[in-house]
Amino acid sequence: MLALPPLLSTRWLIIGLSAFLAKQLVADFLLQNQWMAFGKERAEGWIAPLLTHAGIHAASTAVIFAFFAPSLVWLAAVDFFVHCGIDRAKGLIGRRFGLTPKNTYFWWLLGFDQFLHHATHTVFVVMLAAFQTAQELS
């Protein structure tokens, strides 16, 4: 079990935060194509686009942890399942209420989706900083 040290390295918090902010930009926006973005929102045929999109996120998380804390690379699987859940829920809610970019609630839902992804990454960043701080103290 990874216990939080009494202090976390500011350096590792900044490194982790920077890495996961960049990961979110790249995986959720730059590498997500139209097939993924609209496909994962459909009533049918949503599985492949959603799994592909979440797989890109998981692979990106795996790269970050492989580089900075290899023993935490298993968190990529957590990211995969959490990302699937968040994005599928967003799709279901958006479709249930007929939300489109012309509707204010669409943007609220998108904002909440991004908030949940960043909250997930915050947990990962703290785990990375705790791991690195513990390594530095030992």
Stockholm file with secondary structure:
# STOCKHOLM 1.0

chainA/1-138         MLALPPLLSTRWLIIGLSAFLAKQLVADFLLQNQWMAFGKERAEGWIAPLLTHAGIHAASTAVIFAFFAPSLVWLAAVDFFVHCGIDRAKGLIGRRFGLTPKNTYFWWLLGFDQFLHHATHTVFVVMLAAFQTAQELS
#=GR chainA/1-138 SS CCCCCSSCCHHHHHHHHHHHHHHHHIIIIISCCHHHHHHTTSSSSCHHHHHHHHHHHHHHHHHHHHHHCGGGTTHHHHHHHHHHHHHHHHHHHHHHTTCCTTSHHHHHHHHHHHHHHHHHHHHHHHHHHHHHHHHHHC
#=GC SS_cons         CCCCCSSCCHHHHHHHHHHHHHHHHIIIIISCCHHHHHHTTSSSSCHHHHHHHHHHHHHHHHHHHHHHCGGGTTHHHHHHHHHHHHHHHHHHHHHHTTCCTTSHHHHHHHHHHHHHHHHHHHHHHHHHHHHHHHHHHC
//
